[in-house]
């Protein structure tokens, strides 16, 4: 497999990965919370996050890599270490894998390498991908209704409570919360974005 292109500053991506040999990467509830804590630590200063979904053996994120200038300002304000966007995601996955290996007495790679990344280039792809990411738990049979899955950004995007998601741009793309809900009900898997989710198999 050829080495994927580095993440580009200022670009939108669908970031995804799954457990090595389709192994579960989240074994119990505390694992989901810990992964998101690490995500905040490693990624918030590098990327804006618009949607996510964590499933038992894989995950999805829709992000925009910040510009060099945005990252430089944050690094100066918070004394953050300098690292490329691709390295920041790699550091996240390595930190989580080490914690899981230690907690459950396992060895070896937890994730498939390299992690998947597909650039998002249009508003229509963005809207369809947000809905697709949230519908993933239902698609894979983890719940009967994707709205009941607790480890996705669906509820947080509908909430007014503070979080690290870029909520308003998402609602703007859907033209408001009412249309956000309506599109999620109407937009089931669409061939239009098949190349954006090409490796999403359980």
C-alpha positions as CSV (number, residue, x, y, z in Angstrom):
1,X,0.0,0.0,0.0
2,X,1.4,3.4,-1.0
3,X,1.9,6.0,1.8
4,X,-1.0,8.4,2.0
5,X,-0.4,12.1,1.4
6,X,0.1,14.2,4.5
7,X,-2.9,16.1,5.8
8,X,-3.0,19.6,4.2
9,X,-3.4,22.8,6.2
10,X,-6.8,24.4,5.7
11,X,-8.4,21.3,4.2
12,X,-11.4,19.3,5.2
13,X,-11.1,15.5,5.8
14,X,-13.0,12.4,6.6
15,X,-10.7,10.7,9.1
16,X,-11.3,7.1,9.9
17,X,-9.7,3.9,11.2
18,X,-10.6,0.5,12.5
19,X,-9.1,-2.1,14.8
20,X,-6.3,-4.3,13.5
21,X,-7.9,-7.5,12.2
22,X,-11.3,-5.8,12.9
23,X,-10.6,-6.1,16.7
24,X,-12.7,-4.0,19.0
25,X,-10.9,-0.8,19.9
26,X,-13.5,0.2,22.5
27,X,-14.3,-2.6,25.0
28,X,-16.2,-0.8,27.6
29,X,-17.8,2.6,28.2
30,X,-14.8,4.2,29.8
31,X,-12.7,3.5,26.7
32,X,-14.9,5.9,24.6
33,X,-14.5,8.7,27.2
34,X,-10.8,8.2,27.4
35,X,-10.3,8.3,23.6
36,X,-12.2,11.6,23.4
37,X,-10.1,13.0,26.2
38,X,-6.9,12.1,24.3
39,X,-8.6,13.5,21.1
40,X,-9.0,16.9,22.9
41,X,-5.4,16.8,24.1
42,X,-3.8,16.0,20.7
43,X,-6.2,17.3,18.1
44,X,-8.1,20.4,19.2
45,X,-5.1,22.6,18.6
46,X,-4.6,21.2,15.1
47,X,-8.1,20.7,13.7
48,X,-11.7,21.9,13.9
49,X,-14.1,19.0,14.5
50,X,-17.6,19.0,12.9
51,X,-18.8,15.5,13.5
52,X,-17.7,12.2,14.8
53,X,-18.9,8.7,15.7
54,X,-17.0,6.1,17.8
55,X,-18.1,2.5,17.2
56,X,-16.8,-0.7,18.8
57,X,-14.2,-1.5,16.1
58,X,-13.9,1.7,14.1
59,X,-14.5,5.4,14.2
60,X,-15.2,8.5,11.9
61,X,-14.3,12.1,12.3
62,X,-15.1,15.1,10.0
63,X,-12.5,17.8,10.5
64,X,-10.9,20.8,9.0
65,X,-7.1,21.1,9.5
66,X,-6.4,24.5,10.8
67,X,-4.2,26.8,8.8
68,X,-0.5,27.2,9.7
69,X,-1.2,30.7,11.1
70,X,-4.1,29.4,13.2
71,X,-2.0,26.6,14.7
72,X,1.0,29.0,15.2
73,X,-1.2,31.4,17.2
74,X,-2.6,28.5,19.4
75,X,0.8,27.0,20.0
76,X,2.1,30.4,21.1
77,X,-0.9,31.0,23.4
78,X,-0.9,27.6,25.0
79,X,2.8,26.6,24.8
80,X,1.9,23.6,22.6
81,X,4.6,21.5,21.0
82,X,5.1,21.8,17.2
83,X,4.0,18.8,15.2
84,X,2.5,18.2,11.7
85,X,-1.3,17.5,11.5
86,X,-0.6,13.9,10.4
87,X,1.8,13.4,13.4
88,X,-0.8,14.8,15.8
89,X,-3.3,12.2,14.7
90,X,-0.6,9.5,14.9
91,X,0.3,10.6,18.4
92,X,-3.4,10.3,19.4
93,X,-3.7,6.8,18.1
94,X,-0.4,5.7,19.6
95,X,-1.3,7.1,23.0
96,X,-4.6,5.3,23.0
97,X,-3.1,2.0,21.8
98,X,-0.5,2.1,24.6
99,X,-3.2,2.7,27.2
100,X,-5.4,-0.1,25.9
101,X,-2.4,-2.5,25.7
102,X,-1.5,-1.7,29.3
103,X,-5.1,-1.9,30.6
104,X,-5.9,-5.3,28.9
105,X,-2.5,-7.0,28.8
106,X,-2.4,-7.0,25.0
107,X,0.6,-6.4,22.6
108,X,1.0,-5.3,19.1
109,X,-0.8,-2.8,16.9
110,X,-4.3,-1.8,17.9
111,X,-5.2,0.1,14.7
112,X,-4.8,-0.5,11.0
113,X,-2.0,1.6,9.6
114,X,-2.0,4.1,8.0
115,X,-5.2,5.8,9.2
116,X,-7.7,6.7,6.5
117,X,-8.1,10.2,5.3
118,X,-10.2,11.5,2.4
119,X,-10.4,15.1,1.5
120,X,-13.9,16.7,1.4
121,X,-14.2,19.2,-1.5
122,X,-17.9,20.3,-1.7
123,X,-20.7,21.4,0.6
124,X,-23.0,18.6,-0.6
125,X,-20.4,16.1,0.4
126,X,-20.0,17.7,3.8
127,X,-23.8,17.6,4.4
128,X,-24.1,14.0,3.3
129,X,-21.1,12.9,5.3
130,X,-22.3,14.5,8.5
131,X,-25.5,12.5,8.2
132,X,-23.7,9.3,7.2
133,X,-21.3,9.5,10.2
134,X,-24.2,9.9,12.6
135,X,-26.2,7.1,11.0
136,X,-23.3,4.6,11.2
137,X,-24.4,2.9,14.4
138,X,-27.8,2.0,12.9
139,X,-26.1,1.0,9.6
140,X,-24.0,-1.5,11.5
141,X,-26.8,-2.8,13.7
142,X,-25.5,-1.5,17.0
143,X,-28.8,0.3,17.6
144,X,-32.2,0.4,15.9
145,X,-32.1,4.2,15.8
146,X,-28.8,6.1,15.3
147,X,-30.1,8.8,17.6
148,X,-29.8,6.4,20.6
149,X,-26.1,5.8,20.1
150,X,-24.3,7.8,22.9
151,X,-20.8,8.0,21.3
152,X,-21.4,10.3,18.4
153,X,-21.7,14.1,17.9
154,X,-25.4,14.0,16.9
155,X,-26.7,15.0,20.3
156,X,-23.9,17.5,21.0
157,X,-24.6,19.3,17.7
158,X,-28.3,19.6,18.7
159,X,-27.4,20.8,22.2
160,X,-26.6,24.3,23.4
161,X,-24.1,23.1,26.0
162,X,-20.4,24.1,25.5
163,X,-18.2,21.5,23.8
164,X,-15.2,21.3,21.4
165,X,-17.3,20.8,18.3
166,X,-17.7,23.5,15.7
167,X,-21.5,23.4,16.0
168,X,-22.6,26.6,14.3
169,X,-20.8,26.0,10.9
170,X,-22.5,22.5,10.8
171,X,-26.0,24.0,11.5
172,X,-25.3,26.7,8.9
173,X,-24.5,24.1,6.2
174,X,-27.8,22.5,7.0
175,X,-29.6,25.9,7.1
176,X,-30.6,25.5,10.8
177,X,-31.4,22.8,13.3
178,X,-34.8,22.0,11.8
179,X,-33.2,21.1,8.5
180,X,-30.4,19.3,10.3
181,X,-33.0,17.0,11.8
182,X,-34.9,16.7,8.5
183,X,-31.8,15.9,6.4
184,X,-30.7,13.2,8.9
185,X,-34.1,11.5,8.5
186,X,-34.1,11.8,4.7
187,X,-30.4,11.3,3.8
188,X,-29.7,7.6,4.0
189,X,-26.5,6.2,2.4
190,X,-26.0,8.0,-0.9
191,X,-23.8,6.8,-3.8
192,X,-22.8,10.4,-4.2
193,X,-20.4,10.0,-1.3
194,X,-19.4,6.4,-1.8
195,X,-15.8,7.3,-2.4
196,X,-15.8,9.2,0.9
197,X,-16.7,6.1,2.9
198,X,-15.1,3.5,0.7
199,X,-13.4,1.6,3.6
200,X,-16.2,1.8,6.1
201,X,-16.9,-1.9,6.6
202,X,-17.5,-3.6,9.9
